[in-house]
Amino acid sequence: MVPATPRGQRTRQKLLVAAQTVFGEKGYEHASIADITREAEVALGTFYVYFPDKQSIFVEVVDELGARLRRLIAESVAACEDRMQVEREGLRAFFQFVGSNRNLYRIVRQAEFVDEECYRRYYDRFAKGYVSGLVKGMEAGEVRRMDPEALAYCLMGLGDFLGMRWVLWEGEGGLEHVLDTAMDFIRHGMDARPAGADTESGKGRRKPRVPRSRSR
């Protein structure tokens, strides 16, 4: 239920923020509605004014995290002039979000077992916008033509693991070398030059297939 009054909206948002903290720290199975209302500093009965059960607030937490992440990335790349700049600033924004929402990984991964539809929706919505941007990059000649959805998931996976390794595990400092390495990989993997452009040097040339002799 979306409350009509500003006060109700604030209370509902307090519950969502509290739920993110509780689910991130305790996990879905061990978290209780009482834990959430205690964290939000509201009465237990207040929870049921806005949410019917624990699963419903968990699903909304996941959906809201996804919406906030997509919004931050969109704002961060709005002024970018080419696709490679979009990739770099998008990664930087993702790292920033992970640093500010350190329970993101645990909550989203729990969603696979709590509500699979919600789990898939989190990635599907992210991929949809990514695919749109990649297609535009392909049409502009900035990205080599390939399956844009498969490419989107490749890049999402790259960001996901880099964020886990260098932000979640290590903290936010010294990320420029990680961005440099990621972008070096992306540039070569997404180069707009036609495949086989290095054939003159022999790098892109396949060795001729030698037919096997048959014994009679």
ZIVENVEN-V72748 format. One record per residue. N is the residue number from 1. SS is DSSP state (H for helix, E for strand, C for the rest). NEAR is the number of other ideal C-beta (glycine too) atoms within 12 Angstrom. Layout:
N_SS_NEAR ; N_SS_NEAR
//
This chain:
1_C_18 ; 2_C_14 ; 3_C_18 ; 4_C_9 ; 5_C_12 ; 6_H_10 ; 7_H_14 ; 8_H_18 ; 9_H_16 ; 10_H_17 ; 11_H_26 ; 12_H_32 ; 13_H_23 ; 14_H_26 ; 15_H_41 ; 16_H_35 ; 17_H_27 ; 18_H_34 ; 19_H_42 ; 20_H_36 ; 21_H_24 ; 22_H_33 ; 23_H_42 ; 24_H_31 ; 25_H_19 ; 26_H_25 ; 27_C_21 ; 28_C_35 ; 29_C_15 ; 30_C_14 ; 31_C_31 ; 32_C_22 ; 33_H_31 ; 34_H_19 ; 35_H_26 ; 36_H_40 ; 37_H_28 ; 38_H_22 ; 39_H_26 ; 40_H_29 ; 41_C_14 ; 42_C_29 ; 43_C_16 ; 44_H_17 ; 45_H_12 ; 46_H_25 ; 47_H_32 ; 48_H_20 ; 49_H_20 ; 50_H_30 ; 51_C_30 ; 52_C_15 ; 53_C_18 ; 54_H_31 ; 55_H_24 ; 56_H_25 ; 57_H_41 ; 58_H_38 ; 59_H_31 ; 60_H_34 ; 61_H_42 ; 62_H_43 ; 63_H_29 ; 64_H_29 ; 65_H_40 ; 66_H_32 ; 67_H_21 ; 68_H_28 ; 69_H_37 ; 70_H_31 ; 71_H_19 ; 72_H_27 ; 73_H_34 ; 74_H_23 ; 75_H_17 ; 76_H_24 ; 77_H_28 ; 78_C_16 ; 79_C_11 ; 80_C_24 ; 81_C_14 ; 82_C_21 ; 83_H_33 ; 84_H_31 ; 85_H_23 ; 86_H_33 ; 87_H_38 ; 88_H_32 ; 89_H_29 ; 90_H_40 ; 91_H_38 ; 92_H_32 ; 93_H_31 ; 94_H_43 ; 95_H_39 ; 96_H_26 ; 97_H_34 ; 98_H_37 ; 99_H_25 ; 100_H_20 ; 101_C_30 ; 102_C_24 ; 103_C_30 ; 104_H_34 ; 105_H_28 ; 106_H_30 ; 107_H_41 ; 108_H_39 ; 109_H_24 ; 110_H_32 ; 111_H_31 ; 112_H_19 ; 113_H_16 ; 114_H_28 ; 115_C_26 ; 116_H_16 ; 117_H_16 ; 118_H_31 ; 119_H_26 ; 120_H_19 ; 121_H_24 ; 122_H_36 ; 123_H_30 ; 124_H_22 ; 125_H_27 ; 126_H_38 ; 127_H_27 ; 128_H_22 ; 129_H_27 ; 130_H_37 ; 131_H_27 ; 132_H_20 ; 133_H_34 ; 134_H_35 ; 135_H_22 ; 136_H_19 ; 137_H_33 ; 138_H_22 ; 139_H_15 ; 140_C_18 ; 141_C_16 ; 142_C_26 ; 143_C_32 ; 144_C_25 ; 145_C_20 ; 146_C_21 ; 147_C_16 ; 148_H_27 ; 149_H_21 ; 150_H_15 ; 151_H_28 ; 152_H_32 ; 153_H_21 ; 154_H_25 ; 155_H_38 ; 156_H_33 ; 157_H_19 ; 158_H_28 ; 159_H_39 ; 160_H_29 ; 161_H_22 ; 162_H_31 ; 163_H_37 ; 164_H_24 ; 165_H_20 ; 166_H_28 ; 167_H_32 ; 168_H_26 ; 169_C_15 ; 170_C_18 ; 171_C_15 ; 172_C_21 ; 173_C_12 ; 174_C_13 ; 175_C_28 ; 176_H_16 ; 177_H_14 ; 178_H_28 ; 179_H_30 ; 180_H_17 ; 181_H_19 ; 182_H_35 ; 183_H_29 ; 184_H_17 ; 185_H_22 ; 186_H_31 ; 187_H_22 ; 188_H_16 ; 189_H_21 ; 190_C_31 ; 191_C_23 ; 192_C_22 ; 193_C_18 ; 194_C_12 ; 195_C_15 ; 196_C_15 ; 197_C_15 ; 198_C_14 ; 199_H_13 ; 200_H_9 ; 201_H_9 ; 202_C_10 ; 203_C_11 ; 204_C_14 ; 205_C_12 ; 206_C_10 ; 207_C_7 ; 208_C_6 ; 209_C_6 ; 210_C_6 ; 211_C_6 ; 212_C_6 ; 213_C_6 ; 214_C_5 ; 215_C_4 ; 216_C_3
//
